[in-house]
Amino acid sequence: MNELISQITQRTGISESQAQQAVQIVTNFLKQRLPGAAASQLDNFIGQGGQGGKSMGQAGQNLGGMFGGSDQPPPTRP
C-alpha cells in the first residue's frame, strides 16, 4: 500500500496523510460494491502490500483499464 500512497502523492501533490485517506476511502468503496470473493481478494492484496505478483502501480493500471481508463497519467492543465 505504501507504493500506491507514494504514487498518489507524487502525481497529485497532496500530502501522504491525504493520500492514505484517499486509498482507504477507495478501498472501502470497492469492497462494498465488489462481490464477496473479489472483496476478499482486494483485502488480501492490500494486506500484502501489493505483493500478489504485481506491483501496486501495475495493479492500478489494470484497474484503470477495467474502468475505461488508460495507463497514461491525466493531462496537466495550463
C-alpha positions in Angstrom: 0.0 0.0 0.0 3.0 2.3 0.6 3.8 2.2 -3.1 0.3 3.3 -4.0 0.3 6.1 -1.5 3.7 7.2 -2.9 2.4 7.2 -6.4 -0.6 9.3 -5.4 1.5 11.9 -3.6 3.9 12.2 -6.5 1.2 12.5 -9.1 -1.2 14.8 -7.3 1.0 16.8 -4.9 -1.2 16.0 -1.9 0.2 15.1 1.5 1.0 11.5 2.5 -1.8 11.5 5.1 -4.3 12.8 2.5 -3.2 10.1 0.0 -3.6 7.4 2.7 -7.1 8.6 3.4 -7.9 8.5 -0.3 -6.6 4.9 -0.5 -8.8 3.9 2.5 -11.9 5.6 1.0 -11.4 3.9 -2.4 -10.6 0.5 -0.8 -13.8 0.7 1.3 -15.9 1.9 -1.6 -14.7 -1.0 -3.8 -15.1 -3.6 -1.0 -18.7 -2.5 -0.5 -19.5 -2.9 -4.2 -17.5 -5.9 -5.2 -18.8 -9.5 -4.9 -17.7 -11.2 -1.7 -14.9 -13.2 -3.2 -13.5 -10.2 -5.1 -13.7 -8.0 -2.0 -11.8 -10.7 0.0 -9.1 -10.7 -2.7 -8.8 -7.0 -2.5 -8.3 -7.2 1.3 -5.6 -9.9 0.7 -3.9 -7.8 -1.9 -3.9 -4.6 0.1 -2.9 -6.5 3.3 0.1 -8.0 1.5 1.2 -4.5 0.4 0.6 -5.4 -3.2 2.9 -8.4 -3.2 0.3 -10.6 -5.0 2.5 -11.0 -8.1 2.2 -7.4 -9.3 3.3 -4.0 -8.1 0.7 -1.6 -6.9 1.4 0.6 -10.0 0.6 -2.3 -12.3 -2.5 -3.2 -10.3 -3.6 0.4 -10.5 -3.1 0.4 -14.3 -5.1 -2.8 -14.6 -7.9 -1.4 -12.5 -7.9 1.8 -14.6 -8.2 -0.3 -17.8 -11.1 -2.3 -16.3 -13.0 1.0 -15.7 -12.2 2.5 -19.0 -9.1 4.4 -18.0 -5.7 4.4 -19.6 -2.3 3.7 -18.2 -1.3 7.3 -19.0 -1.3 9.9 -16.3 -4.0 12.5 -16.6 -3.1 15.6 -18.7 -2.0 18.6 -16.8 -3.9 21.8 -17.1 -2.1 25.0 -18.1 
